[in-house]
Amino acid sequence: MVVALVAISCGSDDSASTTAAQQTTTAATEAPTTTEAEEVTVSPLQGGTLAEIQARGSLRCGVSTAAIGFAEPQDDGSYTGFDADYCRALAAAVLGDANAVEFVGTTAAERFNVLAAGEVDVLFRNTTWTQSRDTEIGGDFGPTTFYDGQQIMGKADFGFTDASTLVDVDGARLCTNAGTTTEKNITEGARVVGAEIELVTVENFPEAMDLFRAGSCDLVTTDGSALFGHRYAAVQNGEIAEGDWIIFPTTPISKEPLGPMYRQNDSQWADVVNWLVYILIIADEKGVTSANIDEMVANPPDPEAGRFLGVGDDELQTKMGLAADAYAQAIRQVGNYDEIYANNLHPLGFSRAGSANARWTEGGLVYAPPAR
């Protein structure tokens, strides 16, 4: 799914000391015994999230602390990247201002508690949609914005090639970050194929990369896009040559649908977030962009576009508690799905063509229900 993609995805966060955070387990025979649900305390909602945001005047958006192409912190406290742009688009829709965002950097381990406690209104933080997360920790998922999959990275000097498989990790010391689906995927996968691994978990994935560089770990694993991103950055800064680090297997060992997550039992807020994602996809299908939005509003290409652009009496945004032009503002100030993708991921080597992130009309999985 992520072959030839280049960027960082699932668990990337800013670096910290590796010593205290490391936890070592033997992963071939024993899966983690604790679940995310056991550690999350859900605070009751105090009124609707949409009303709280509108009264506050800003959107509190949970993002990764550092993920190239997805959420990169800036000196002024803002973020850039694919996920950050979704935060900005949501702020534009809800508040009319894409800059009315309070970015909250969260680690993989703490993100669900931060959401459950109401410290953020939504997570756009490379979070995989799973059954347990959807049912046990007080949150719900919105539509998938990026389809990813877990892979492994090792050094060519150790004999790894593009043809290597999960069986080839037998006997290896493998690093990843704690509190992610990555841990469970590699533990279960190794056990299924009969490979014994020593799994080392750290708080943030950059720590795992530091251990990998230092030779303390034979392999690292996380979402494939993250691995391609780290390898790309290492080549760009002259740390390694092309071909030094091998990413395998070709077909990822897991499905990692990434998208927004919000607190459960707030259907109005869920509708607002979900339809932001859907409208940006539909706008891409119809060629409605930030560059031609004013022309499209003045002369919608079809009735459906007129509805989500807020033109005419049959628009639906005001019934959702938003301004009629809410989603038009998101497109105007940030862009449609393809613009967000291209602006943030194309420079890093990502291509939608031939991937699961292509339009549904082009063999991909990016699809939205009709706006009517």
KOLMIPA-695530 format. One record per residue (C-alpha): x, y, z; residue number from 1. Coordinates in steps of 0.2 Angstrom, whole numbers, padded with zeros to 4 digits, m for minus. Layout:
// KOLMIPA-695530
[[X, Y, Z], NUM];
...
***
This chain:
// KOLMIPA-695530
[[0000, 0000, 0000], 1];
[[0014, 0012, 0004], 2];
[[0027, 0006, m0008], 3];
[[0037, 0021, m0015], 4];
[[0029, 0033, m0003], 5];
[[0040, 0045, 0006], 6];
[[0035, 0053, 0023], 7];
[[0032, 0051, 0041], 8];
[[0016, 0044, 0048], 9];
[[0011, 0034, 0063], 10];
[[0021, 0036, 0079], 11];
[[0033, 0050, 0075], 12];
[[0037, 0062, 0089], 13];
[[0051, 0074, 0095], 14];
[[0066, 0065, 0102], 15];
[[0070, 0063, 0120], 16];
[[0081, 0053, 0131], 17];
[[0081, 0034, 0127], 18];
[[0087, 0027, 0143], 19];
[[0072, 0029, 0154], 20];
[[0059, 0026, 0141], 21];
[[0065, 0009, 0135], 22];
[[0055, m0006, 0139], 23];
[[0061, m0023, 0132], 24];
[[0050, m0038, 0129], 25];
[[0051, m0055, 0120], 26];
[[0038, m0054, 0107], 27];
[[0038, m0070, 0098], 28];
[[0028, m0079, 0111], 29];
[[0019, m0066, 0121], 30];
[[0008, m0052, 0116], 31];
[[0006, m0036, 0127], 32];
[[m0006, m0039, 0141], 33];
[[m0012, m0022, 0144], 34];
[[m0024, m0012, 0132], 35];
[[m0026, 0006, 0129], 36];
[[m0044, 0005, 0136], 37];
[[m0037, 0001, 0153], 38];
[[m0028, 0017, 0155], 39];
[[m0040, 0030, 0148], 40];
[[m0052, 0040, 0159], 41];
[[m0066, 0048, 0150], 42];
[[m0073, 0064, 0156], 43];
[[m0091, 0068, 0153], 44];
[[m0096, 0080, 0140], 45];
[[m0101, 0097, 0146], 46];
[[m0112, 0103, 0132], 47];
[[m0109, 0100, 0113], 48];
[[m0091, 0102, 0107], 49];
[[m0096, 0113, 0092], 50];
[[m0104, 0126, 0104], 51];
[[m0089, 0125, 0115], 52];
[[m0077, 0129, 0101], 53];
[[m0088, 0143, 0094], 54];
[[m0089, 0151, 0111], 55];
[[m0070, 0149, 0114], 56];
[[m0066, 0156, 0097], 57];
[[m0053, 0143, 0093], 58];
[[m0051, 0124, 0089], 59];
[[m0040, 0113, 0100], 60];
[[m0032, 0101, 0088], 61];
[[m0022, 0086, 0094], 62];
[[m0007, 0082, 0082], 63];
[[0009, 0072, 0082], 64];
[[0024, 0081, 0091], 65];
[[0034, 0079, 0075], 66];
[[0030, 0070, 0059], 67];
[[0037, 0075, 0043], 68];
[[0024, 0079, 0030], 69];
[[0010, 0077, 0043], 70];
[[0013, 0088, 0058], 71];
[[0029, 0098, 0059], 72];
[[0030, 0111, 0073], 73];
[[0035, 0129, 0069], 74];
[[0044, 0142, 0079], 75];
[[0028, 0151, 0082], 76];
[[0019, 0136, 0089], 77];
[[0009, 0132, 0073], 78];
[[0011, 0116, 0063], 79];
[[0012, 0112, 0045], 80];
[[0008, 0096, 0036], 81];
[[m0006, 0085, 0030], 82];
[[m0014, 0083, 0047], 83];
[[m0011, 0101, 0052], 84];
[[m0020, 0107, 0036], 85];
[[m0035, 0096, 0041], 86];
[[m0035, 0105, 0058], 87];
[[m0034, 0122, 0049], 88];
[[m0048, 0117, 0037], 89];
[[m0059, 0112, 0051], 90];
[[m0056, 0129, 0060], 91];
[[m0060, 0138, 0044], 92];
[[m0076, 0128, 0043], 93];
[[m0081, 0131, 0061], 94];
[[m0074, 0148, 0064], 95];
[[m0071, 0155, 0047], 96];
[[m0053, 0157, 0051], 97];
[[m0040, 0143, 0047], 98];
[[m0028, 0151, 0059], 99];
[[m0040, 0149, 0074], 100];
[[m0031, 0133, 0079], 101];
[[m0022, 0129, 0095], 102];
[[m0011, 0115, 0091], 103];
[[m0008, 0102, 0105], 104];
[[0007, 0090, 0101], 105];
[[0003, 0073, 0109], 106];
[[0014, 0057, 0110], 107];
[[0007, 0041, 0104], 108];
[[0005, 0035, 0122], 109];
[[m0004, 0050, 0129], 110];
[[m0015, 0055, 0114], 111];
[[m0031, 0045, 0119], 112];
[[m0031, 0052, 0137], 113];
[[m0029, 0069, 0131], 114];
[[m0044, 0067, 0120], 115];
[[m0054, 0058, 0133], 116];
[[m0050, 0072, 0146], 117];
[[m0057, 0085, 0134], 118];
[[m0040, 0094, 0132], 119];
[[m0042, 0093, 0113], 120];
[[m0058, 0094, 0102], 121];
[[m0051, 0082, 0089], 122];
[[m0036, 0071, 0085], 123];
[[m0029, 0073, 0068], 124];
[[m0014, 0063, 0073], 125];
[[m0009, 0048, 0062], 126];
[[m0021, 0037, 0072], 127];
[[m0026, 0020, 0066], 128];
[[m0044, 0015, 0066], 129];
[[m0046, m0001, 0076], 130];
[[m0060, m0010, 0084], 131];
[[m0054, m0008, 0102], 132];
[[m0050, 0010, 0100], 133];
[[m0067, 0013, 0092], 134];
[[m0077, 0004, 0106], 135];
[[m0067, 0004, 0122], 136];
[[m0059, 0021, 0125], 137];
[[m0073, 0034, 0124], 138];
[[m0069, 0040, 0106], 139];
[[m0076, 0038, 0088], 140];
[[m0067, 0039, 0072], 141];
[[m0071, 0049, 0057], 142];
[[m0067, 0045, 0038], 143];
[[m0050, 0039, 0034], 144];
[[m0039, 0053, 0027], 145];
[[m0024, 0042, 0023], 146];
[[m0022, 0023, 0020], 147];
[[m0005, 0017, 0027], 148];
[[0002, 0000, 0032], 149];
[[0016, m0006, 0044], 150];
[[0033, m0011, 0037], 151];
[[0050, m0015, 0044], 152];
[[0067, m0006, 0040], 153];
[[0084, m0014, 0042], 154];
[[0102, m0011, 0035], 155];
[[0107, m0019, 0018], 156];
[[0124, m0023, 0027], 157];
[[0114, m0036, 0038], 158];
[[0108, m0045, 0022], 159];
[[0091, m0038, 0021], 160];
[[0084, m0035, 0003], 161];
[[0068, m0029, m0005], 162];
[[0063, m0047, m0005], 163];
[[0064, m0050, 0014], 164];
[[0049, m0055, 0023], 165];
[[0043, m0056, 0041], 166];
[[0051, m0073, 0043], 167];
[[0068, m0065, 0041], 168];
[[0067, m0055, 0057], 169];
[[0070, m0071, 0067], 170];
[[0083, m0068, 0081], 171];
[[0083, m0049, 0078], 172];
[[0082, m0035, 0091], 173];
[[0068, m0024, 0085], 174];
[[0063, m0006, 0091], 175];
[[0047, 0004, 0090], 176];
[[0037, 0016, 0100], 177];
[[0025, 0011, 0114], 178];
[[0007, 0014, 0114], 179];
[[0004, 0010, 0096], 180];
[[m0004, m0003, 0085], 181];
[[0013, m0006, 0079], 182];
[[0018, m0016, 0095], 183];
[[0004, m0028, 0093], 184];
[[0006, m0030, 0075], 185];
[[0024, m0035, 0075], 186];
[[0021, m0046, 0091], 187];
[[0007, m0056, 0083], 188];
[[0015, m0056, 0066], 189];
[[0031, m0063, 0073], 190];
[[0022, m0076, 0083], 191];
[[0012, m0082, 0068], 192];
[[0027, m0085, 0057], 193];
[[0037, m0093, 0071], 194];
[[0050, m0079, 0072], 195];
[[0058, m0074, 0089], 196];
[[0062, m0056, 0092], 197];
[[0067, m0045, 0106], 198];
[[0056, m0030, 0106], 199];
[[0062, m0014, 0113], 200];
[[0049, 0000, 0115], 201];
[[0052, 0018, 0118], 202];
[[0041, 0033, 0120], 203];
[[0044, 0041, 0103], 204];
[[0048, 0034, 0087], 205];
[[0063, 0046, 0084], 206];
[[0071, 0037, 0099], 207];
[[0069, 0021, 0090], 208];
[[0078, 0028, 0075], 209];
[[0092, 0034, 0086], 210];
[[0094, 0016, 0093], 211];
[[0094, 0009, 0075], 212];
[[0107, 0022, 0069], 213];
[[0118, 0017, 0084], 214];
[[0116, m0001, 0081], 215];
[[0107, m0005, 0097], 216];
[[0093, m0011, 0087], 217];
[[0094, m0022, 0071], 218];
[[0077, m0016, 0064], 219];
[[0064, m0003, 0067], 220];
[[0046, m0005, 0063], 221];
[[0031, 0007, 0061], 222];
[[0020, 0013, 0047], 223];
[[0028, 0012, 0030], 224];
[[0026, 0030, 0026], 225];
[[0036, 0034, 0042], 226];
[[0050, 0023, 0037], 227];
[[0051, 0030, 0020], 228];
[[0051, 0047, 0027], 229];
[[0066, 0044, 0039], 230];
[[0075, 0035, 0025], 231];
[[0072, 0050, 0013], 232];
[[0078, 0062, 0026], 233];
[[0094, 0052, 0030], 234];
[[0098, 0051, 0011], 235];
[[0095, 0070, 0009], 236];
[[0106, 0075, 0023], 237];
[[0120, 0064, 0017], 238];
[[0119, 0052, 0032], 239];
[[0117, 0037, 0021], 240];
[[0117, 0032, 0002], 241];
[[0103, 0026, m0008], 242];
[[0100, 0007, m0004], 243];
[[0109, 0007, 0013], 244];
[[0092, 0005, 0022], 245];
[[0080, m0008, 0016], 246];
[[0061, m0007, 0019], 247];
[[0051, m0023, 0018], 248];
[[0040, m0033, 0016], 249];
[[0033, m0026, m0001], 250];
[[0016, m0029, 0005], 251];
[[0013, m0021, 0022], 252];
[[0010, m0033, 0037], 253];
[[m0005, m0023, 0042], 254];
[[m0019, m0011, 0037], 255];
[[m0017, 0006, 0045], 256];
[[m0032, 0018, 0040], 257];
[[m0028, 0035, 0048], 258];
[[m0040, 0048, 0051], 259];
[[m0048, 0060, 0064], 260];
[[m0054, 0054, 0081], 261];
[[m0066, 0063, 0092], 262];
[[m0075, 0060, 0109], 263];
[[m0090, 0049, 0107], 264];
[[m0109, 0053, 0110], 265];
[[m0108, 0070, 0102], 266];
[[m0116, 0067, 0085], 267];
[[m0117, 0085, 0080], 268];
[[m0098, 0087, 0081], 269];
[[m0095, 0070, 0073], 270];
[[m0106, 0076, 0058], 271];
[[m0096, 0092, 0056], 272];
[[m0079, 0083, 0056], 273];
[[m0085, 0069, 0045], 274];
[[m0092, 0080, 0032], 275];
[[m0077, 0091, 0032], 276];
[[m0067, 0076, 0026], 277];
[[m0081, 0071, 0014], 278];
[[m0083, 0088, 0006], 279];
[[m0064, 0090, 0003], 280];
[[m0065, 0074, m0006], 281];
[[m0080, 0078, m0016], 282];
[[m0072, 0095, m0020], 283];
[[m0057, 0086, m0027], 284];
[[m0068, 0075, m0038], 285];
[[m0077, 0090, m0045], 286];
[[m0061, 0101, m0047], 287];
[[m0066, 0114, m0034], 288];
[[m0050, 0121, m0028], 289];
[[m0044, 0135, m0018], 290];
[[m0039, 0144, m0034], 291];
[[m0056, 0143, m0042], 292];
[[m0067, 0143, m0027], 293];
[[m0075, 0161, m0030], 294];
[[m0079, 0156, m0048], 295];
[[m0087, 0140, m0042], 296];
[[m0097, 0149, m0029], 297];
[[m0103, 0161, m0042], 298];
[[m0107, 0147, m0055], 299];
[[m0108, 0130, m0046], 300];
[[m0104, 0116, m0059], 301];
[[m0119, 0106, m0053], 302];
[[m0132, 0106, m0039], 303];
[[m0122, 0095, m0027], 304];
[[m0107, 0108, m0028], 305];
[[m0120, 0122, m0025], 306];
[[m0126, 0113, m0009], 307];
[[m0109, 0111, m0001], 308];
[[m0103, 0128, m0007], 309];
[[m0118, 0136, 0002], 310];
[[m0127, 0142, m0013], 311];
[[m0146, 0142, m0014], 312];
[[m0159, 0137, m0002], 313];
[[m0155, 0118, m0001], 314];
[[m0138, 0120, 0007], 315];
[[m0136, 0109, 0023], 316];
[[m0123, 0118, 0033], 317];
[[m0134, 0129, 0043], 318];
[[m0144, 0114, 0049], 319];
[[m0128, 0107, 0056], 320];
[[m0125, 0123, 0066], 321];
[[m0112, 0131, 0054], 322];
[[m0112, 0145, 0042], 323];
[[m0119, 0141, 0025], 324];
[[m0102, 0144, 0017], 325];
[[m0093, 0134, 0030], 326];
[[m0085, 0121, 0019], 327];
[[m0082, 0134, 0005], 328];
[[m0071, 0143, 0018], 329];
[[m0061, 0127, 0021], 330];
[[m0058, 0125, 0003], 331];
[[m0054, 0143, 0000], 332];
[[m0042, 0145, 0015], 333];
[[m0034, 0128, 0014], 334];
[[m0039, 0118, m0001], 335];
[[m0047, 0102, m0006], 336];
[[m0041, 0084, m0003], 337];
[[m0029, 0083, m0017], 338];
[[m0022, 0101, m0013], 339];
[[m0019, 0096, 0005], 340];
[[m0011, 0079, m0001], 341];
[[0000, 0087, m0015], 342];
[[0006, 0102, m0004], 343];
[[0012, 0092, 0010], 344];
[[0016, 0074, 0003], 345];
[[0021, 0076, m0015], 346];
[[0038, 0086, m0011], 347];
[[0042, 0070, 0000], 348];
[[0039, 0058, m0015], 349];
[[0022, 0053, m0011], 350];
[[0011, 0049, m0026], 351];
[[m0008, 0045, m0026], 352];
[[m0007, 0036, m0042], 353];
[[m0008, 0017, m0040], 354];
[[m0010, 0019, m0021], 355];
[[m0025, 0016, m0010], 356];
[[m0025, 0035, m0008], 357];
[[m0030, 0037, m0026], 358];
[[m0048, 0043, m0031], 359];
[[m0060, 0029, m0031], 360];
[[m0063, 0032, m0049], 361];
[[m0044, 0028, m0052], 362];
[[m0043, 0012, m0042], 363];
[[m0040, 0019, m0025], 364];
[[m0051, 0020, m0009], 365];
[[m0054, 0038, m0007], 366];
[[m0072, 0040, m0008], 367];
[[m0086, 0050, m0001], 368];
[[m0105, 0049, 0001], 369];
[[m0115, 0061, m0009], 370];
[[m0118, 0079, m0002], 371];
[[m0137, 0079, m0003], 372];
***
